[in-house]
Amino acid sequence: MPEETAVYTHGHHESVLRSHSWRTAANSAAYLLGELRPGLDILDVGCGPGTITADLAALVGPGRVTAVDAERDVLGRARAVAAERGLDNVEFAVADVHALDFPDDSFDVVHAHQVLQHVGDPVRALREMRRVCRPGGVVAARDSDYAAMTWFPEVPLMDDWQQLYGRVARANGGEPDAGRRLLSWARRAGFTEVRASAATWCFATPEERAWWSGLWADRTTASGYAELAVAGGHATRDDLAAIAGAWREWGGREDAWFMVPHGEVLCRV
């Protein structure tokens, strides 16, 4: 059976979960919501702390949501979110998207948010997602595109952060500019009916700037990404501290603005 060959660049440091727990179906899966209705069964691949999962479960109940992640520890957080919301139609399991342990045609919707950029073979992953999706169902994927992220004003070392992240992610076997590649990957995976789109996150209010810059400053010095950057010889601790300082400087500017673009695909099976 194929196994995951990439290393998850971010890890599950508090600064990473701070970001992931902010995500909702509304701000991260709006392109999919028109396909959902009560009674559908969903597989949520790479569910992380489960905030999107819980939203999906609330929308399709009494349909079932099966949420899987490669990291067992983060599933405890996802279970707690579902329990807090009183959802009884969600179950959780450890899984590798390259080799999903489910029969063919098991789900009406197979969803992956910010997953394919981190896997070793995204085309194989999409083929697996297609295999477990029922005829007439949809496979949905959304990924950011790091090289297309942009911000204002220009702050020294912010460009260094963008370039460093790309080096580290690719050294780990991932593709940080996955958003622009989703349509191509879907075609290579055998999908013929694909609707491609794009959407953004934008951080521009004082509260948004403080939150976004703070979590990236922390992530740059203390997360799995920081450890991998140093271990791989991509940066020194001093380099990371300087980049974290640039993030905080940017976040303190009254005119600061940051845009994160995402590619999206809805693939009909």
N, C-alpha and C positions, 0 to 999 in steps of 0.2 A: 504494500500500500504506500502511496506517496506520503511524505511527511513535510511539514513546514521547514523551509530552508532559509527563511529570513529571520532576522532578529527584530523584535518589536522595539523601534528606536526610542520611543518615549518612556517605556516602563510604566509603572503605576505609582509613582511618587505622588504625594498629596497635591502638588501643583498641577499634575496631569489630571487627576480625578476632579480637581476644582473646575477644570475646563470641561471635561466630559460630562459632569453632573449638571452643567448648565444647559446641555442640549435637550431639546424637546422635539416632538414630531413636527410642531409648527415651525421651528427655526432650522430644522435639519432634515426634514423629510416631506416638505410641503408638496413636492412634485409627485409623491406617491399617494397622498391622501385621497385623491379622487378615485383611486382604484379600490379603496377599502369599503367594506360594509359588514354589518353584523353576520357572524356565522363563518367567516373565512378563517382558515388555518394559516398561520405565518411562521416562518423560520427567520429569526433575527440573528444574523451571523456577526460575531464580534460585538456582542451586546455591551461590553464594558460594565459601567455601574448601573445600567438598566433604566435610565430615565426615558429614553426613546422607546424602549421595550414596553414600559408601563403605559405610555400613551397609546401605543399600537394595540395593546391588550384591551384598553378601555374602549377603543373604537370598534373592535371586531367581536367582542363578547356576544354570545356565548362561544364563539370560535376560540380556538386555542392558539397561544403563542409559545413556541419553543425557542428559547434564547440560549445561544451557545457562545463560548469564548474559549480561546486557547489557554487562558490563565485561570486556574481554579479559584485563586484567592479573590479575584474581583467579582466572581459570581455571588459571593456572600453579600457584597454590597448591593448587587442587583436584586437578590432575594428580599433584602430588607426594604428596598424601595417598593417592590410589588406588595409586600405585606403591609407597609404603611398606607398604601392606597386601597387596601382591601380587595386586591385582585386575586381571584382564585382560578384564573384560566391561563396561568403562566407556569411553565416548567423550565428548568435550567440543566445544562449539561456541558461538559468539556468537549471540545471538538476542534478538529483541524479542517479548515475549509477546503483543503486539497483532497480530503478523503472523508466526506460526511457519512456518519454511521446511521443513515436513514435509507429506507427503501426508495426505489424510483417512485415518482409521482405522489409524494407524501404531503405536499403543501400547496396552497393556492397562491401564496406570495412568499418569495425569498428575498430578504432585504439585507443589505450590507452598507453601513455608514462608516466611512473613513477606514476601510479594511484593506481594499485591494492595493493601496499604496504601500502596505507593509508586508505583503506576502511574496514568497519567492517566485510563484508562477501565477499571475493573475488570470491568464487565459484558462489554465486548468481549473482554477478556483471557480470561474464563471461557468465552466462546463459542469462542474459538480453541482453548482447552484441550479443550473438548468435541469440536471438529471433528477433532482428531488422535487422539482416544481411540476405540478399537474398540467396537462394540456389545457390551454386557455388561460392559464395563470400568468403571473409576471415575476420576473427577476429584476430587482431594483438595486442600483448601486450609485453611491455619491462619494466623491473624493475631492479633496482640496488640491490646489496646484501652487506649490511653494514659489516657483519662479515667477508666477503671475501676481503674487501678493505685492501690494504697493502701499505706500504710506507717505504722509507729509507731517511735518517738515523733514528734510534730510538731516539726519543726525549721524555724525561719524561713528562707524562700527556697526550700524544697522545693516549695511550691505554685507559686512563680514558675517553677521549672523545668518543671513539668507544663504550665502555661499557655503558656510560651515555646515548648516543643517543639510543641504543637498549632498555634501561629501559624506557626512556620517550616515545618512539614510541609504545612500547607494552602496556604501561599504558594507552595510548590514543586509544587503540583498533586496532592498525595497526600491520604489520609484516615487520620489517626492512630488513629481509633476504628473501624478496619475490623472488628475481631472481632465486634462486635454486628451488623454489616451483611452478613456473609457469606451467611446464609440468604436475605436479600432479594435480594442480587446474584445468587445462584445461580438463584433463581426467575425473575428478569428475564432471565437468560441462556438460559432455556428448559429448565432441568432440572425434572423433575416428581417424581423419586424422590430425595429428599435427606434424609440423616440428619445433623442438626445436634447438636453437642455443645460442651462447654467443658472446659478444663483450665488448670492454673496452674503457674507456676514460683514457688517460695518460697525466699527467701534469709534465713536466720535464724541459722546458726551463725557463730562468729567468722570462720572462713575465708570463708564465703559472703558475709558482710557486707563484709569487706575487699575481696574480689574485685569485687563488684557496685558498691560505692560508688567504688572506685578507677577502674574503667573508665569510669563515668559522669562522674566528676570530670575525667578526661583527655579524654573525648569532648566535654565542655562547653567546653573551652578550646582544643583542638587539632585537632579533626576537621573534616570537611566541613560537618557541622552547625553548628559554631562559625563557620566562614567565612560560611556562608549567613545565619546569624542576624545577624551584623554587617553584611554587605553589603546585606541587606534592610531594615536599620533597625529590627530587632526588639529588639536589645540592643547595648550597648557592650561593649568588652573588659572594663571594670571590672565590669559587670553579670555577665558570664560568670564572671569570677574569683570573685565573691561566691557565685554559685550552686555553683561547683565546691567552694568551701569548705564550703558547706552539705552537700553530698554527703559530704565527708570527715568532717564533724562527725557526721552521721547514722551513718556506718559505724563510728565509734568508740564508739558507745553500746552498752553491754552488753545492753540489752533491745531493740535494733533488729530490725525485722522488715519485709520488703518482699514484696508479692505482685503478680505479673504475670499477669493473666487473658488467656486466648486463646479466641477463637471458632474452631470447626472445622466443616467440612462435608465429607461423603462423598457425592458425586453420582453416581448410577448412570446410565450412558449407554444 
